[in-house]
Amino acid sequence: MKKILVVGMSRTVAGVGAVILNVVSNLDRTKYEPVVLMTYESESRKTLEQMHVRIEKVTPFGESRRRYRRDVEKVFQKEHFDYVWINNTSKVNVDIFKIAKKYGAVTIAHSHGESVEGPLYKRIAFRLIELFTTPVFYRNLDIAMACSESSANYFYSKKYRKTHRVYVMPNSIDVQKFVFDKEARESVRQEFCWSGQDTGMIFVGRLTQVKNPVLLLKAMRRLPDRYKLLFVGSGELQEDLEQKTREYGLKERVTFAGSRRDVGRLLSGADLFLLPSFHEGLPVSALEAQTNGLPCILSDTVTRECMLLPSCRMAACDREDAWAETIAAVSPQERLLREEVPTEVKGADNAEYVAKFVKILEQYAK
C-alpha cells in the first residue's frame, strides 16, 4: 500500500479543504493510505476522523520554523511516505519539500490560487522571500499541479512550464451532494423567511478580504427590498460585515449563517449565487452552485474555466453598481429546478478527478 502525506489542509471545509476531502474520501483505501499533516485546527478534523484518516499535528510554519521542521522530521522518521501532496499558493515554505525528498518521497505541488492572500505588506514580503526559496522549490519538485490554467501560469515560471509538464486539475465535487432538492428548497426558504416573491441570493466562502464580501452589501443598497442575501461561512471580516449591515439598514435582508455542513441544502433554497472575489484559483463553491442549477455572478477576475452553465455572468470586482445591475438582470426562469445534475456539470464529478490524480501518481511511482 502506498502512503500519501497530505499537506495544506485549510481551517475551513471550503476551498482547498473541500478539494482535499474530495480526494481523500474517494481514494481506493486498499491501495492508498492518506495521512493529513495538520498545522492549524480545521473544521475538517471530525470528517477526517469519521473517514478513519490519520492526522499528524505539527507546529505551524509561520509560528516557529524551527519547531515546524522538528515536528515534520519526527513524522517522517516514524514511517515512510511514497508521496507528499503539498497544497499551496506560495513558495515560502520549501522545508516540507526538502524534508520529503530527504526521506525519499515523491513531491507534488498543487497550486490553488492566483495570488498570495492577505494585506499588501504580506504579499510584498512573500515575493521577497520567494526570490531565495524558488530555486530550492524547483530543485525538490517532482510533480506540478494547478487547479486552472491561470493558476498554473501564476504559480509556475514560464521557463519551468516550457521544460516540464504542469498537470491542470480543474477542481471537482461530489455532484450528488449538491443536486437540487425541492423539499430542501421549501424548508430553507421557511428557515430564512424568504417569500415566494423574494430573490434569495447566497454567498458561500470565507469572510475574508480576498473574497470581497463587502461589495455585496454595497450592491444590496441599490436593490429593491425583495432581494435577500445569505452569507454562508465565517472569517475575520464577519464582525465588520455585521456592523455594516446595520449601518446600511440591511438587517432585515441580510443573514449570516456561519459555517454550515448542509451547503447543498442551502443552495437549493436560493435563486442566485454570488462570488465577488478579487482572485480565485478555480472556486469549488461555484461548481457546487451550478450543480444545483443556480445562475451565478462571478467577479471578472475569476477564471472563466469555472463557468459551466450558460446562466453564469461576470461583473467587475470593484463596481457595486455593476453588481446591482447584473443581479437585477437575472431572470427567475434561469434558475434550474430539476432534481438532476445539469449536463454541463457532469464532468466536474469527483470520480473522474481522483482517477486522473491517481493515474498521475502511478507514473511517478518508485
C-alpha positions as CSV (number, residue, x, y, z in Angstrom):
1,M,0.0,0.0,0.0
2,K,1.2,3.5,-0.9
3,K,1.2,6.2,1.7
4,I,0.3,9.8,0.8
5,L,1.1,12.7,3.2
6,V,-1.4,15.5,2.6
7,V,-0.1,19.0,3.4
8,G,-2.1,22.2,3.3
9,M,-5.4,21.4,4.9
10,S,-7.3,24.7,5.3
11,R,-9.0,25.7,8.5
12,T,-12.4,25.6,6.9
13,V,-14.2,22.9,4.8
14,A,-14.5,25.3,1.8
15,G,-12.0,25.8,-1.0
16,V,-8.7,23.9,-0.6
17,G,-10.2,21.9,2.3
18,A,-13.0,20.7,0.1
19,V,-10.7,19.6,-2.6
20,I,-8.6,17.6,-0.2
21,L,-11.6,16.0,1.4
22,N,-12.9,15.1,-2.1
23,V,-9.7,13.3,-3.0
24,V,-9.2,11.6,0.4
25,S,-12.7,10.3,0.5
26,N,-12.5,8.8,-2.9
27,L,-9.1,7.2,-2.8
28,D,-9.1,3.4,-3.0
29,R,-8.1,2.7,0.6
30,T,-6.8,-0.8,-0.3
31,K,-4.1,0.8,-2.4
32,Y,-3.5,4.3,-0.9
33,E,-3.4,5.4,2.7
34,P,-3.8,9.2,3.2
35,V,-2.3,10.9,6.3
36,V,-3.1,14.5,6.9
37,L,-0.4,16.9,8.2
38,M,-2.3,19.5,10.1
39,T,-0.8,22.8,11.4
40,Y,-3.8,24.8,12.5
41,E,-7.0,23.2,13.7
42,S,-9.5,22.6,10.9
43,E,-13.3,22.2,10.7
44,S,-12.5,19.1,8.6
45,R,-11.0,17.2,11.5
46,K,-14.2,15.5,12.5
47,T,-14.9,14.5,8.9
48,L,-11.4,13.1,8.5
49,E,-11.7,11.1,11.8
50,Q,-15.1,9.7,10.6
51,M,-13.3,8.5,7.4
52,H,-10.6,7.0,9.7
53,V,-7.9,9.2,8.2
54,R,-4.9,9.7,10.5
55,I,-3.9,13.2,11.4
56,E,-0.4,14.3,12.4
57,K,-0.5,17.6,14.2
58,V,2.6,19.8,13.9
59,T,3.6,23.4,14.8
60,P,2.5,25.9,12.2
61,F,5.4,27.1,9.9
62,G,4.5,30.7,10.5
63,E,4.6,30.3,14.3
64,S,8.1,28.7,14.5
65,R,10.1,27.4,11.6
66,R,12.4,25.5,13.9
67,R,9.7,23.7,15.7
68,Y,7.8,23.0,12.4
69,R,11.0,21.4,10.9
70,R,11.5,19.4,14.1
71,D,7.9,18.1,14.1
72,V,7.8,17.3,10.4
73,E,11.1,15.4,10.7
74,K,9.6,13.3,13.5
75,V,6.6,12.4,11.3
76,F,9.0,11.2,8.5
77,Q,11.2,9.3,10.9
78,K,8.2,7.3,12.2
79,E,7.2,5.9,8.7
80,H,7.9,6.1,5.0
81,F,5.7,8.1,2.7
82,D,5.6,7.4,-1.0
83,Y,4.1,10.8,-1.9
84,V,3.8,14.2,-0.3
85,W,0.9,16.2,-1.8
86,I,1.5,19.9,-0.9
87,N,-1.4,22.2,-1.5
88,N,-0.3,25.9,-1.5
89,T,-0.4,29.3,-3.1
90,S,3.2,30.4,-2.4
91,K,6.7,29.0,-2.4
92,V,7.7,30.4,1.0
93,N,7.7,27.1,2.8
94,V,10.2,24.9,1.0
95,D,11.2,23.0,4.1
96,I,8.5,20.4,3.6
97,F,9.8,19.8,0.0
98,K,13.4,19.4,1.3
99,I,12.4,17.0,4.1
100,A,10.2,14.9,1.8
101,K,13.0,14.5,-0.7
102,K,15.4,13.7,2.1
103,Y,13.3,10.7,3.1
104,G,12.7,9.5,-0.5
105,A,9.2,10.7,-1.2
106,V,7.8,11.9,-4.5
107,T,6.8,15.6,-4.0
108,I,3.6,17.1,-5.5
109,A,3.0,20.8,-5.6
110,H,-0.6,21.8,-6.1
111,S,-1.4,25.4,-6.7
112,H,-4.9,26.6,-5.7
113,G,-4.8,30.3,-6.4
114,E,-3.6,33.2,-8.5
115,S,-2.1,35.4,-5.7
116,V,-1.0,35.3,-2.1
117,E,-3.9,36.1,0.2
118,G,-3.6,38.9,2.7
119,P,-2.6,42.6,3.0
120,L,-0.2,44.3,0.7
121,Y,2.8,44.1,3.1
122,K,2.4,40.3,3.3
123,R,2.3,39.9,-0.5
124,I,5.4,42.0,-0.8
125,A,7.2,40.1,2.0
126,F,6.3,36.7,0.3
127,R,7.6,37.9,-3.0
128,L,10.9,38.9,-1.5
129,I,11.3,35.6,0.4
130,E,10.5,33.7,-2.8
131,L,13.5,35.3,-4.5
132,F,15.6,32.9,-2.3
133,T,13.2,30.0,-1.9
134,T,12.0,29.5,-5.5
135,P,15.3,27.8,-6.8
136,V,15.0,25.4,-3.8
137,F,11.4,24.8,-4.6
138,Y,12.1,23.7,-8.2
139,R,15.1,21.5,-7.2
140,N,12.8,19.5,-4.9
141,L,9.7,19.3,-7.0
142,D,8.6,16.1,-8.8
143,I,5.0,16.7,-9.9
144,A,3.5,20.1,-10.7
145,M,-0.3,20.5,-10.5
146,A,-2.7,23.5,-10.6
147,C,-6.4,24.0,-10.3
148,S,-6.6,26.0,-13.5
149,E,-4.6,27.3,-16.4
150,S,-4.5,30.8,-14.9
151,S,-3.3,29.3,-11.5
152,A,-0.6,27.3,-13.4
153,N,0.6,30.5,-15.1
154,Y,0.7,32.3,-11.8
155,F,2.5,29.7,-9.8
156,Y,5.0,28.1,-12.2
157,S,7.5,30.1,-14.1
158,K,7.4,30.4,-17.9
159,K,10.8,28.7,-18.0
160,Y,9.6,25.8,-15.9
161,R,6.4,25.4,-17.9
162,K,8.5,25.2,-21.1
163,T,10.6,22.3,-19.9
164,H,8.2,20.5,-17.5
165,R,4.6,19.4,-17.6
166,V,2.1,21.1,-15.3
167,Y,-1.0,19.0,-14.8
168,V,-4.1,21.2,-14.8
169,M,-6.6,19.6,-12.4
170,P,-9.9,21.6,-12.5
171,N,-11.5,21.2,-9.1
172,S,-14.2,18.6,-8.7
173,I,-17.1,18.0,-6.3
174,D,-19.4,15.1,-5.3
175,V,-22.1,16.2,-7.6
176,Q,-24.8,14.1,-5.9
177,K,-24.4,16.1,-2.7
178,F,-25.4,19.3,-4.5
179,V,-28.2,18.3,-6.7
180,F,-31.3,20.4,-6.4
181,D,-33.9,19.2,-3.8
182,K,-37.4,20.5,-3.9
183,E,-38.2,19.7,-0.3
184,A,-35.0,21.3,0.9
185,R,-35.9,24.4,-1.1
186,E,-39.1,24.9,0.8
187,S,-37.6,24.3,4.2
188,V,-34.7,26.7,3.6
189,R,-36.9,29.5,2.4
190,Q,-39.0,29.0,5.5
191,E,-35.9,29.0,7.7
192,F,-34.8,32.3,6.4
193,C,-38.3,33.8,5.9
194,W,-38.0,34.2,2.1
195,S,-41.4,34.6,0.5
196,G,-42.2,33.3,-3.0
197,Q,-41.7,36.8,-4.3
198,D,-38.2,37.2,-2.7
199,T,-35.0,36.6,-4.6
200,G,-32.7,34.6,-2.3
201,M,-29.1,35.2,-3.0
202,I,-26.3,33.1,-1.5
203,F,-22.5,33.6,-0.9
204,V,-20.5,30.6,0.2
205,G,-16.9,31.0,1.4
206,R,-14.6,32.5,4.0
207,L,-15.5,36.0,5.1
208,T,-12.0,37.4,4.3
209,Q,-10.6,40.3,2.3
210,V,-9.8,38.3,-0.8
211,K,-13.4,37.1,-1.1
212,N,-14.6,40.8,-1.2
213,P,-17.9,40.2,0.6
214,V,-18.4,43.9,1.5
215,L,-19.1,44.6,-2.2
216,L,-22.3,42.6,-1.9
217,L,-23.6,44.7,1.0
218,K,-22.9,47.8,-1.1
219,A,-24.7,46.4,-4.1
220,M,-27.7,45.4,-1.8
221,R,-28.3,49.1,-1.1
222,R,-29.1,49.6,-4.8
223,L,-31.5,46.7,-5.0
224,P,-35.3,46.5,-4.1
225,D,-36.3,45.0,-0.7
226,R,-37.3,41.7,-2.3
227,Y,-33.6,40.8,-2.7
228,K,-32.3,38.9,0.3
229,L,-28.7,37.8,0.9
230,L,-27.4,34.8,2.9
231,F,-23.7,34.6,3.9
232,V,-22.6,31.0,4.5
233,G,-19.1,30.9,6.0
234,S,-17.0,32.5,8.7
235,G,-13.9,34.6,8.9
236,E,-12.2,37.7,10.3
237,L,-14.5,40.1,8.5
238,Q,-17.7,38.8,10.0
239,E,-18.0,41.3,12.8
240,D,-17.2,44.2,10.4
241,L,-19.7,42.9,7.9
242,E,-22.4,42.6,10.5
243,Q,-21.7,46.2,11.6
244,K,-22.0,47.5,8.0
245,T,-25.2,45.5,7.6
246,R,-26.7,47.5,10.5
247,E,-25.2,50.8,9.2
248,Y,-26.7,50.3,5.7
249,G,-30.1,49.4,7.1
250,L,-30.0,45.9,5.7
251,K,-30.5,43.9,8.9
252,E,-33.9,42.5,7.7
253,R,-32.5,41.5,4.3
254,V,-29.0,40.0,5.2
255,T,-28.4,36.8,7.2
256,F,-25.1,35.4,8.5
257,A,-25.5,31.6,8.7
258,G,-21.9,30.9,9.8
259,S,-20.1,27.7,8.7
260,R,-22.6,25.1,7.7
261,R,-22.3,21.4,6.7
262,D,-25.6,21.5,4.7
263,V,-24.4,23.7,1.9
264,G,-26.2,21.6,-0.7
265,R,-29.5,22.0,1.1
266,L,-28.9,25.8,1.4
267,L,-28.2,26.1,-2.3
268,S,-31.5,24.5,-3.1
269,G,-33.3,27.3,-1.3
270,A,-31.5,30.1,-3.2
271,D,-32.2,31.7,-6.5
272,L,-28.8,33.2,-7.3
273,F,-25.2,32.5,-6.3
274,L,-22.7,35.4,-5.9
275,L,-18.9,35.3,-5.7
276,P,-17.2,38.8,-5.9
277,S,-13.6,37.6,-5.1
278,F,-10.6,39.6,-6.0
279,H,-9.0,36.4,-7.2
280,E,-9.6,32.7,-7.1
281,G,-8.0,29.5,-8.4
282,L,-11.0,27.6,-9.6
283,P,-13.7,28.1,-7.0
284,V,-15.3,24.9,-5.7
285,S,-18.3,26.9,-4.5
286,A,-19.2,28.0,-8.0
287,L,-19.2,24.3,-9.2
288,E,-21.4,23.4,-6.3
289,A,-23.9,26.2,-7.1
290,Q,-24.0,25.3,-10.8
291,T,-24.6,21.6,-9.9
292,N,-27.6,22.8,-8.0
293,G,-28.8,24.7,-11.1
294,L,-28.2,28.2,-9.8
295,P,-27.4,31.2,-12.0
296,C,-24.0,32.6,-10.9
297,I,-22.5,36.0,-10.9
298,L,-18.7,35.9,-10.5
299,S,-16.1,38.5,-10.3
300,D,-14.4,39.4,-13.6
301,T,-11.1,38.4,-12.0
302,V,-12.2,34.7,-11.6
303,T,-11.2,32.3,-14.3
304,R,-13.7,31.6,-16.9
305,E,-12.8,27.9,-16.7
306,C,-15.4,27.6,-13.8
307,M,-18.3,28.9,-15.9
308,L,-20.2,25.8,-16.9
309,L,-23.8,26.9,-17.2
310,P,-25.0,29.5,-19.8
311,S,-26.6,31.4,-16.9
312,C,-23.2,32.4,-15.5
313,R,-22.2,36.0,-15.7
314,M,-19.3,38.2,-14.7
315,A,-19.2,41.7,-13.0
316,A,-16.3,44.0,-12.1
317,C,-15.0,43.2,-8.6
318,D,-14.7,46.9,-7.8
319,R,-18.1,48.2,-9.0
320,E,-21.1,47.8,-6.8
321,D,-23.3,49.4,-9.5
322,A,-22.3,46.8,-12.0
323,W,-23.1,44.0,-9.5
324,A,-26.5,45.5,-8.7
325,E,-27.3,45.9,-12.4
326,T,-26.2,42.3,-13.2
327,I,-28.2,40.9,-10.3
328,A,-31.3,42.7,-11.4
329,A,-30.9,41.4,-15.0
330,V,-31.1,37.7,-13.9
331,S,-34.5,36.2,-14.8
332,P,-36.2,33.8,-12.4
333,Q,-36.5,31.4,-15.3
334,E,-32.8,30.9,-15.3
335,R,-32.9,29.1,-12.0
336,L,-33.0,25.4,-12.9
337,L,-35.4,23.5,-10.6
338,R,-34.6,20.0,-11.8
339,E,-33.6,17.2,-9.4
340,E,-30.8,16.0,-11.6
341,V,-27.2,17.0,-12.4
342,P,-27.1,19.6,-15.3
343,T,-25.4,18.1,-18.3
344,E,-22.8,20.8,-18.4
345,V,-21.6,20.0,-14.9
346,K,-21.3,16.2,-15.1
347,G,-17.6,16.5,-16.0
348,A,-16.8,18.1,-12.6
349,D,-17.5,14.9,-10.6
350,N,-15.0,13.6,-8.1
351,A,-14.7,10.1,-9.7
352,E,-13.0,11.5,-12.8
353,Y,-10.8,13.8,-10.8
354,V,-9.5,11.2,-8.5
355,A,-9.0,8.7,-11.4
356,K,-6.8,11.3,-13.1
357,F,-5.0,12.1,-9.9
358,V,-4.1,8.5,-9.2
359,K,-3.0,7.9,-12.8
360,I,-0.5,10.8,-12.5
361,L,0.8,9.4,-9.2
362,E,1.3,6.0,-10.8
363,Q,3.5,7.4,-13.5
364,Y,6.0,8.6,-10.8
365,A,5.8,5.6,-8.5
366,K,9.1,4.3,-7.2
